[in-house]
Amino acid sequence: MRSWPPGGAMAATIEITSANVRRGDVIQIGGRPCRVADLRQLPLGGKHLLFETGEQLTMHARTRLLALRVHTGW
């Protein structure tokens, strides 16, 4: 699904893993959208995500989630 968010940027829902998660990705957790503010590499391919709200999530190497990614450079 692709849509046009405010400001003319394009957004797409994508599958993310610990290998391709980025700052700015929005992941819905418990019905609430959480934007990734920072991330750290963990041993064995995992990532530790810190959200703008201060909440944290650990993604293991095999974790797969859906996220909204905004593309501004079209």
C-alpha positions as CSV (number, residue, x, y, z in Angstrom):
1,M,0.0,0.0,0.0
2,R,1.3,3.5,-0.9
3,S,-0.2,6.8,0.1
4,W,0.7,10.4,0.1
5,P,1.4,11.8,3.6
6,P,1.2,15.5,4.3
7,G,4.1,17.5,2.8
8,G,4.2,15.6,-0.5
9,A,6.4,12.7,0.8
10,M,5.5,9.2,-0.3
11,A,5.0,6.4,2.3
12,A,4.9,2.7,1.8
13,T,4.3,-0.3,4.1
14,I,7.3,-2.6,4.0
15,E,8.5,-5.7,5.8
16,I,11.5,-4.9,7.9
17,T,14.1,-7.1,9.6
18,S,17.0,-6.3,11.8
19,A,19.1,-6.0,8.6
20,N,17.1,-3.2,7.0
21,V,15.4,-1.3,9.8
22,R,16.1,2.5,9.7
23,R,15.7,5.5,11.8
24,G,12.3,7.1,11.0
25,D,10.5,3.8,10.3
26,V,7.1,3.7,12.0
27,I,6.2,0.3,13.6
28,Q,2.8,-0.3,15.1
29,I,3.1,-1.9,18.5
30,G,0.1,-2.7,20.6
31,G,-2.0,-0.5,18.3
32,R,0.2,2.5,18.7
33,P,2.5,3.8,16.0
34,C,6.2,4.1,17.3
35,R,8.8,5.9,15.2
36,V,12.4,4.6,15.5
37,A,14.7,7.4,16.9
38,D,17.9,5.4,17.3
39,L,19.2,1.8,16.9
40,R,22.2,-0.2,18.0
41,Q,23.7,-3.3,16.6
42,L,23.6,-6.4,18.8
43,P,25.5,-9.7,18.6
44,L,24.3,-12.4,16.2
45,G,22.6,-9.9,13.9
46,G,20.0,-8.4,16.3
47,K,19.2,-4.7,16.7
48,H,18.1,-2.7,19.8
49,L,15.5,0.0,18.7
50,L,14.8,3.1,20.7
51,F,11.6,4.9,19.9
52,E,10.8,8.7,20.1
53,T,8.6,7.9,23.1
54,G,11.5,6.4,25.0
55,E,10.2,2.8,24.7
56,Q,12.6,0.1,23.5
57,L,12.4,-3.0,21.4
58,T,14.9,-5.8,20.6
59,M,14.7,-7.3,17.2
60,H,16.4,-10.7,16.8
61,A,18.0,-11.7,13.5
62,R,14.9,-13.5,12.4
63,T,12.3,-10.9,13.5
64,R,10.1,-9.7,10.7
65,L,7.7,-6.7,11.2
66,L,5.6,-4.4,9.0
67,A,6.6,-0.7,9.1
68,L,5.6,2.5,7.4
69,R,8.6,4.1,5.7
70,V,8.4,7.6,4.4
71,H,10.4,8.4,1.2
72,T,11.1,12.2,0.8
73,G,13.5,12.1,-2.1
74,W,11.2,11.1,-5.0
